Amino acid sequence: MTTIPPEKLFKFPCDHLFKVFGPNDGEFAEEVRSAVSGVTPVALDAMRLRPSAGGAHQCVSFLLHVYNYPQLLLIYSVLKQLPRLRYLL
């Protein structure tokens, strides 16, 4: 069986959709934007917020133009370090 390296699954540069789940407290989305902005700029209009059915959590989705695989990994790395992160896609 042949295994394809993860970096070969993408054709860079490309747009990539990130989805980050955390508390719906009005601060989490800004924490996400601030963390990712350390790697690449994130426009406020690129972010979409969607509360969970119960309202306790929210999904912060944003589409970014990613230039290479190391940049993609770095963005996921900073998102994983968010202390209140619940789930990451």
A tleap script that builds the chain and sets N, CA, C and O, in Angstrom:
source leaprc.protein.ff14SB
mol = sequence {
  NMET THR THR ILE PRO PRO GLU LYS LEU PHE
  LYS PHE PRO CYS ASP HIE LEU PHE LYS VAL
  PHE GLY PRO ASN ASP GLY GLU PHE ALA GLU
  GLU VAL ARG SER ALA VAL SER GLY VAL THR
  PRO VAL ALA LEU ASP ALA MET ARG LEU ARG
  PRO SER ALA GLY GLY ALA HIE GLN CYS VAL
  SER PHE LEU LEU HIE VAL TYR ASN TYR PRO
  GLN LEU LEU LEU ILE TYR SER VAL LEU LYS
  GLN LEU PRO ARG LEU ARG TYR LEU CLEU
}
set mol.1.N position { 0.838 -1.167 0.000 }
set mol.1.CA position { 0.000 0.000 0.000 }
set mol.1.C position { 0.891 1.241 0.000 }
set mol.1.O position { 1.854 1.319 0.762 }
set mol.2.N position { 0.572 2.188 -0.840 }
set mol.2.CA position { 1.336 3.426 -0.940 }
set mol.2.C position { 0.698 4.489 -0.049 }
set mol.2.O position { -0.516 4.690 -0.070 }
set mol.3.N position { 1.531 5.159 0.725 }
set mol.3.CA position { 1.060 6.227 1.594 }
set mol.3.C position { 1.476 7.565 0.991 }
set mol.3.O position { 2.637 7.764 0.631 }
set mol.4.N position { 0.517 8.471 0.888 }
set mol.4.CA position { 0.788 9.802 0.342 }
set mol.4.C position { 1.165 10.717 1.500 }
set mol.4.O position { 0.430 10.797 2.484 }
set mol.5.N position { 2.299 11.408 1.400 }
set mol.5.CA position { 2.664 12.354 2.455 }
set mol.5.C position { 1.606 13.462 2.573 }
set mol.5.O position { 1.074 13.915 1.559 }
set mol.6.N position { 1.300 13.899 3.798 }
set mol.6.CA position { 0.239 14.912 3.984 }
set mol.6.C position { 0.446 16.178 3.162 }
set mol.6.O position { -0.522 16.749 2.659 }
set mol.7.N position { 1.686 16.626 3.017 }
set mol.7.CA position { 1.937 17.859 2.274 }
set mol.7.C position { 1.607 17.731 0.793 }
set mol.7.O position { 1.443 18.739 0.107 }
set mol.8.N position { 1.509 16.503 0.292 }
set mol.8.CA position { 1.163 16.277 -1.114 }
set mol.8.C position { -0.353 16.267 -1.345 }
set mol.8.O position { -0.807 16.249 -2.489 }
set mol.9.N position { -1.126 16.278 -0.269 }
set mol.9.CA position { -2.586 16.275 -0.394 }
set mol.9.C position { -3.138 17.653 -0.735 }
set mol.9.O position { -4.301 17.780 -1.120 }
set mol.10.N position { -2.316 18.680 -0.595 }
set mol.10.CA position { -2.726 20.057 -0.869 }
set mol.10.C position { -1.929 20.595 -2.044 }
set mol.10.O position { -0.793 20.184 -2.280 }
set mol.11.N position { -2.531 21.509 -2.771 }
set mol.11.CA position { -1.821 22.218 -3.831 }
set mol.11.C position { -1.700 23.665 -3.366 }
set mol.11.O position { -2.681 24.408 -3.360 }
set mol.12.N position { -0.504 24.053 -2.981 }
set mol.12.CA position { -0.260 25.390 -2.436 }
set mol.12.C position { 0.160 26.347 -3.527 }
set mol.12.O position { 0.780 25.940 -4.509 }
set mol.13.N position { -0.175 27.625 -3.364 }
set mol.13.CA position { -1.019 28.219 -2.329 }
set mol.13.C position { -2.479 27.837 -2.526 }
set mol.13.O position { -2.911 27.522 -3.635 }
set mol.14.N position { -3.231 27.872 -1.429 }
set mol.14.CA position { -4.654 27.512 -1.488 }
set mol.14.C position { -5.409 28.196 -0.353 }
set mol.14.O position { -4.811 28.701 0.597 }
set mol.15.N position { -6.716 28.201 -0.471 }
set mol.15.CA position { -7.570 28.662 0.613 }
set mol.15.C position { -7.909 27.460 1.478 }
set mol.15.O position { -8.198 26.377 0.968 }
set mol.16.N position { -7.874 27.657 2.786 }
set mol.16.CA position { -8.133 26.558 3.709 }
set mol.16.C position { -9.125 27.020 4.769 }
set mol.16.O position { -8.973 28.100 5.339 }
set mol.17.N position { -10.135 26.205 5.031 }
set mol.17.CA position { -11.154 26.520 6.020 }
set mol.17.C position { -10.771 25.887 7.356 }
set mol.17.O position { -10.568 24.677 7.447 }
set mol.18.N position { -10.678 26.713 8.376 }
set mol.18.CA position { -10.401 26.267 9.739 }
set mol.18.C position { -11.685 26.390 10.540 }
set mol.18.O position { -12.446 27.341 10.364 }
set mol.19.N position { -11.928 25.411 11.431 }
set mol.19.CA position { -13.084 25.460 12.324 }
set mol.19.C position { -12.595 25.168 13.730 }
set mol.19.O position { -11.982 24.136 14.002 }
set mol.20.N position { -12.888 26.115 14.614 }
set mol.20.CA position { -12.409 26.035 15.987 }
set mol.20.C position { -13.614 26.129 16.910 }
set mol.20.O position { -14.442 27.029 16.764 }
set mol.21.N position { -13.718 25.209 17.856 }
set mol.21.CA position { -14.857 25.171 18.763 }
set mol.21.C position { -14.402 25.488 20.181 }
set mol.21.O position { -13.402 24.956 20.663 }
set mol.22.N position { -15.154 26.363 20.839 }
set mol.22.CA position { -14.846 26.748 22.210 }
set mol.22.C position { -16.046 27.385 22.864 }
set mol.22.O position { -17.152 27.331 22.326 }
set mol.23.N position { -15.839 27.993 24.028 }
set mol.23.CA position { -16.965 28.580 24.758 }
set mol.23.C position { -17.580 29.780 24.027 }
set mol.23.O position { -16.891 30.537 23.344 }
set mol.24.N position { -18.867 29.922 24.190 }
set mol.24.CA position { -19.609 31.023 23.568 }
set mol.24.C position { -19.733 32.148 24.605 }
set mol.24.O position { -20.804 32.397 25.158 }
set mol.25.N position { -18.601 32.817 24.847 }
set mol.25.CA position { -18.576 33.823 25.894 }
set mol.25.C position { -18.229 35.217 25.395 }
set mol.25.O position { -18.052 36.132 26.199 }
set mol.26.N position { -18.131 35.394 24.098 }
set mol.26.CA position { -17.812 36.695 23.549 }
set mol.26.C position { -16.323 36.992 23.464 }
set mol.26.O position { -15.926 37.956 22.809 }
set mol.27.N position { -15.501 36.192 24.106 }
set mol.27.CA position { -14.052 36.402 24.096 }
set mol.27.C position { -13.298 35.370 23.283 }
set mol.27.O position { -12.211 35.654 22.780 }
set mol.28.N position { -13.848 34.190 23.146 }
set mol.28.CA position { -13.136 33.096 22.497 }
set mol.28.C position { -12.791 33.416 21.049 }
set mol.28.O position { -11.678 33.129 20.608 }
set mol.29.N position { -13.713 34.001 20.304 }
set mol.29.CA position { -13.450 34.323 18.893 }
set mol.29.C position { -12.270 35.286 18.762 }
set mol.29.O position { -11.462 35.155 17.842 }
set mol.30.N position { -12.167 36.244 19.669 }
set mol.30.CA position { -11.041 37.181 19.637 }
set mol.30.C position { -9.736 36.478 20.005 }
set mol.30.O position { -8.680 36.814 19.468 }
set mol.31.N position { -9.799 35.515 20.906 }
set mol.31.CA position { -8.613 34.730 21.245 }
set mol.31.C position { -8.114 33.958 20.021 }
set mol.31.O position { -6.910 33.875 19.777 }
set mol.32.N position { -9.041 33.402 19.266 }
set mol.32.CA position { -8.695 32.665 18.049 }
set mol.32.C position { -8.051 33.605 17.042 }
set mol.32.O position { -6.986 33.306 16.501 }
set mol.33.N position { -8.694 34.741 16.787 }
set mol.33.CA position { -8.160 35.701 15.814 }
set mol.33.C position { -6.786 36.205 16.227 }
set mol.33.O position { -5.889 36.325 15.392 }
set mol.34.N position { -6.621 36.495 17.485 }
set mol.34.CA position { -5.350 36.997 17.986 }
set mol.34.C position { -4.243 35.956 17.830 }
set mol.34.O position { -3.129 36.293 17.428 }
set mol.35.N position { -4.535 34.713 18.140 }
set mol.35.CA position { -3.536 33.643 18.026 }
set mol.35.C position { -3.101 33.449 16.575 }
set mol.35.O position { -1.907 33.359 16.291 }
set mol.36.N position { -4.055 33.386 15.669 }
set mol.36.CA position { -3.732 33.155 14.254 }
set mol.36.C position { -3.066 34.379 13.642 }
set mol.36.O position { -2.231 34.246 12.747 }
set mol.37.N position { -3.426 35.567 14.112 }
set mol.37.CA position { -2.820 36.790 13.579 }
set mol.37.C position { -1.322 36.855 13.841 }
set mol.37.O position { -0.617 37.620 13.182 }
set mol.38.N position { -0.827 36.075 14.780 }
set mol.38.CA position { 0.605 35.984 15.001 }
set mol.38.C position { 1.323 35.278 13.876 }
set mol.38.O position { 2.539 35.408 13.732 }
set mol.39.N position { 0.574 34.520 13.067 }
set mol.39.CA position { 1.140 33.790 11.929 }
set mol.39.C position { 0.828 34.513 10.621 }
set mol.39.O position { 1.707 34.714 9.783 }
set mol.40.N position { -0.426 34.897 10.462 }
set mol.40.CA position { -0.876 35.566 9.243 }
set mol.40.C position { -2.077 36.446 9.572 }
set mol.40.O position { -2.840 36.116 10.479 }
set mol.41.N position { -2.263 37.547 8.865 }
set mol.41.CA position { -3.408 38.422 9.164 }
set mol.41.C position { -4.748 37.708 8.963 }
set mol.41.O position { -4.917 36.899 8.050 }
set mol.42.N position { -5.686 38.034 9.843 }
set mol.42.CA position { -7.044 37.484 9.758 }
set mol.42.C position { -8.015 38.659 9.746 }
set mol.42.O position { -8.145 39.376 10.738 }
set mol.43.N position { -8.686 38.850 8.634 }
set mol.43.CA position { -9.674 39.928 8.541 }
set mol.43.C position { -10.914 39.554 9.354 }
set mol.43.O position { -11.314 38.391 9.396 }
set mol.44.N position { -11.510 40.548 9.992 }
set mol.44.CA position { -12.717 40.286 10.780 }
set mol.44.C position { -13.839 39.720 9.928 }
set mol.44.O position { -14.619 38.894 10.403 }
set mol.45.N position { -13.933 40.153 8.667 }
set mol.45.CA position { -15.004 39.642 7.807 }
set mol.45.C position { -14.723 38.232 7.290 }
set mol.45.O position { -15.578 37.641 6.631 }
set mol.46.N position { -13.544 37.685 7.577 }
set mol.46.CA position { -13.227 36.308 7.173 }
set mol.46.C position { -13.728 35.309 8.209 }
set mol.46.O position { -13.741 34.104 7.957 }
set mol.47.N position { -14.140 35.806 9.370 }
set mol.47.CA position { -14.571 34.929 10.458 }
set mol.47.C position { -16.089 34.828 10.519 }
set mol.47.O position { -16.803 35.813 10.333 }
set mol.48.N position { -16.558 33.630 10.780 }
set mol.48.CA position { -17.987 33.372 10.959 }
set mol.48.C position { -18.177 32.697 12.310 }
set mol.48.O position { -17.451 31.763 12.650 }
set mol.49.N position { -19.143 33.164 13.072 }
set mol.49.CA position { -19.433 32.593 14.381 }
set mol.49.C position { -20.790 31.912 14.344 }
set mol.49.O position { -21.761 32.447 13.807 }
set mol.50.N position { -20.836 30.721 14.926 }
set mol.50.CA position { -22.104 29.989 14.978 }
set mol.50.C position { -22.234 29.356 16.355 }
set mol.50.O position { -21.413 28.517 16.726 }
set mol.51.N position { -23.255 29.744 17.119 }
set mol.51.CA position { -23.437 29.152 18.449 }
set mol.51.C position { -23.949 27.718 18.350 }
set mol.51.O position { -24.603 27.344 17.376 }
set mol.52.N position { -23.644 26.925 19.367 }
set mol.52.CA position { -24.160 25.560 19.431 }
set mol.52.C position { -25.656 25.600 19.730 }
set mol.52.O position { -26.201 26.646 20.082 }
set mol.53.N position { -26.305 24.467 19.587 }
set mol.53.CA position { -27.753 24.400 19.819 }
set mol.53.C position { -28.110 24.825 21.240 }
set mol.53.O position { -29.125 25.487 21.455 }
set mol.54.N position { -27.286 24.450 22.197 }
set mol.54.CA position { -27.557 24.816 23.579 }
set mol.54.C position { -27.053 26.196 23.946 }
set mol.54.O position { -27.413 26.736 24.992 }
set mol.55.N position { -26.215 26.773 23.084 }
set mol.55.CA position { -25.715 28.118 23.307 }
set mol.55.C position { -24.465 28.221 24.163 }
set mol.55.O position { -23.921 29.315 24.317 }
set mol.56.N position { -23.993 27.115 24.723 }
set mol.56.CA position { -22.824 27.170 25.601 }
set mol.56.C position { -21.508 27.258 24.831 }
set mol.56.O position { -20.519 27.775 25.351 }
set mol.57.N position { -21.492 26.762 23.611 }
set mol.57.CA position { -20.281 26.745 22.794 }
set mol.57.C position { -20.532 27.449 21.463 }
set mol.57.O position { -21.670 27.732 21.090 }
set mol.58.N position { -19.439 27.720 20.763 }
set mol.58.CA position { -19.562 28.313 19.437 }
set mol.58.C position { -18.497 27.741 18.523 }
set mol.58.O position { -17.453 27.264 18.966 }
set mol.59.N position { -18.794 27.803 17.235 }
set mol.59.CA position { -17.845 27.425 16.196 }
set mol.59.C position { -17.343 28.718 15.553 }
set mol.59.O position { -18.130 29.542 15.087 }
set mol.60.N position { -16.033 28.876 15.538 }
set mol.60.CA position { -15.410 30.011 14.865 }
set mol.60.C position { -14.789 29.455 13.586 }
set mol.60.O position { -13.817 28.702 13.642 }
set mol.61.N position { -15.350 29.826 12.431 }
set mol.61.CA position { -14.850 29.360 11.138 }
set mol.61.C position { -14.179 30.529 10.434 }
set mol.61.O position { -14.655 31.662 10.498 }
set mol.62.N position { -13.075 30.244 9.766 }
set mol.62.CA position { -12.425 31.290 8.981 }
set mol.62.C position { -11.654 30.668 7.827 }
set mol.62.O position { -11.058 29.597 7.945 }
set mol.63.N position { -11.690 31.374 6.720 }
set mol.63.CA position { -11.030 30.946 5.498 }
set mol.63.C position { -9.771 31.782 5.323 }
set mol.63.O position { -9.828 33.011 5.287 }
set mol.64.N position { -8.631 31.102 5.216 }
set mol.64.CA position { -7.356 31.794 5.049 }
set mol.64.C position { -6.652 31.318 3.790 }
set mol.64.O position { -6.799 30.168 3.374 }
set mol.65.N position { -5.895 32.206 3.200 }
set mol.65.CA position { -5.040 31.851 2.073 }
set mol.65.C position { -3.717 31.355 2.658 }
set mol.65.O position { -2.985 32.120 3.286 }
set mol.66.N position { -3.419 30.092 2.452 }
set mol.66.CA position { -2.221 29.459 3.017 }
set mol.66.C position { -1.227 29.234 1.896 }
set mol.66.O position { -1.582 28.735 0.828 }
set mol.67.N position { 0.025 29.605 2.144 }
set mol.67.CA position { 1.033 29.582 1.080 }
set mol.67.C position { 1.850 28.301 1.003 }
set mol.67.O position { 2.369 27.963 -0.061 }
set mol.68.N position { 1.972 27.575 2.127 }
set mol.68.CA position { 2.758 26.346 2.105 }
set mol.68.C position { 2.369 25.455 3.288 }
set mol.68.O position { 1.654 25.878 4.196 }
set mol.69.N position { 2.846 24.238 3.254 }
set mol.69.CA position { 2.497 23.259 4.289 }
set mol.69.C position { 3.025 23.660 5.668 }
set mol.69.O position { 2.292 23.518 6.647 }
set mol.70.N position { 4.265 24.155 5.794 }
set mol.70.CA position { 4.726 24.584 7.122 }
set mol.70.C position { 3.842 25.685 7.727 }
set mol.70.O position { 3.628 25.700 8.940 }
set mol.71.N position { 3.336 26.592 6.912 }
set mol.71.CA position { 2.446 27.635 7.416 }
set mol.71.C position { 1.134 27.014 7.920 }
set mol.71.O position { 0.626 27.409 8.969 }
set mol.72.N position { 0.598 26.063 7.189 }
set mol.72.CA position { -0.622 25.368 7.599 }
set mol.72.C position { -0.410 24.689 8.951 }
set mol.72.O position { -1.250 24.801 9.844 }
set mol.73.N position { 0.708 23.989 9.098 }
set mol.73.CA position { 1.014 23.318 10.365 }
set mol.73.C position { 1.185 24.313 11.508 }
set mol.73.O position { 0.764 24.045 12.634 }
set mol.74.N position { 1.797 25.452 11.225 }
set mol.74.CA position { 2.004 26.468 12.249 }
set mol.74.C position { 0.673 27.043 12.738 }
set mol.74.O position { 0.499 27.275 13.935 }
set mol.75.N position { -0.254 27.271 11.827 }
set mol.75.CA position { -1.574 27.779 12.216 }
set mol.75.C position { -2.284 26.767 13.112 }
set mol.75.O position { -2.841 27.135 14.146 }
set mol.76.N position { -2.267 25.496 12.720 }
set mol.76.CA position { -2.882 24.469 13.564 }
set mol.76.C position { -2.181 24.377 14.911 }
set mol.76.O position { -2.831 24.145 15.930 }
set mol.77.N position { -0.881 24.553 14.930 }
set mol.77.CA position { -0.112 24.488 16.171 }
set mol.77.C position { -0.527 25.591 17.143 }
set mol.77.O position { -0.719 25.326 18.330 }
set mol.78.N position { -0.668 26.828 16.654 }
set mol.78.CA position { -1.067 27.913 17.560 }
set mol.78.C position { -2.514 27.739 18.019 }
set mol.78.O position { -2.855 28.104 19.144 }
set mol.79.N position { -3.357 27.188 17.163 }
set mol.79.CA position { -4.745 26.950 17.569 }
set mol.79.C position { -4.820 25.874 18.651 }
set mol.79.O position { -5.621 25.990 19.579 }
set mol.80.N position { -4.005 24.841 18.546 }
set mol.80.CA position { -4.004 23.767 19.546 }
set mol.80.C position { -3.559 24.254 20.918 }
set mol.80.O position { -3.863 23.618 21.928 }
set mol.81.N position { -2.848 25.368 20.968 }
set mol.81.CA position { -2.355 25.902 22.234 }
set mol.81.C position { -3.387 26.766 22.958 }
set mol.81.O position { -3.149 27.179 24.093 }
set mol.82.N position { -4.520 27.045 22.328 }
set mol.82.CA position { -5.561 27.836 22.991 }
set mol.82.C position { -6.075 27.066 24.210 }
set mol.82.O position { -6.524 25.929 24.066 }
set mol.83.N position { -6.019 27.653 25.393 }
set mol.83.CA position { -6.378 26.917 26.604 }
set mol.83.C position { -7.855 26.503 26.675 }
set mol.83.O position { -8.185 25.500 27.307 }
set mol.84.N position { -8.740 27.270 26.031 }
set mol.84.CA position { -10.168 26.952 26.116 }
set mol.84.C position { -10.697 26.240 24.874 }
set mol.84.O position { -11.908 26.126 24.688 }
set mol.85.N position { -9.803 25.769 24.040 }
set mol.85.CA position { -10.182 25.029 22.833 }
set mol.85.C position { -10.906 23.742 23.222 }
set mol.85.O position { -10.465 23.016 24.113 }
set mol.86.N position { -12.015 23.469 22.548 }
set mol.86.CA position { -12.757 22.228 22.779 }
set mol.86.C position { -12.558 21.238 21.630 }
set mol.86.O position { -12.460 20.031 21.853 }
set mol.87.N position { -12.500 21.755 20.404 }
set mol.87.CA position { -12.407 20.894 19.219 }
set mol.87.C position { -11.845 21.695 18.079 }
set mol.87.O position { -12.088 22.898 17.983 }
set mol.88.N position { -11.091 21.045 17.207 }
set mol.88.CA position { -10.448 21.735 16.088 }
set mol.88.C position { -10.562 20.892 14.836 }
set mol.88.O position { -10.233 19.706 14.839 }
set mol.89.N position { -11.037 21.518 13.755 }
set mol.89.CA position { -11.109 20.841 12.459 }
set mol.89.C position { -10.207 21.579 11.486 }
set mol.89.O position { -10.105 21.190 10.322 }
savepdb mol mol.pdb
quit
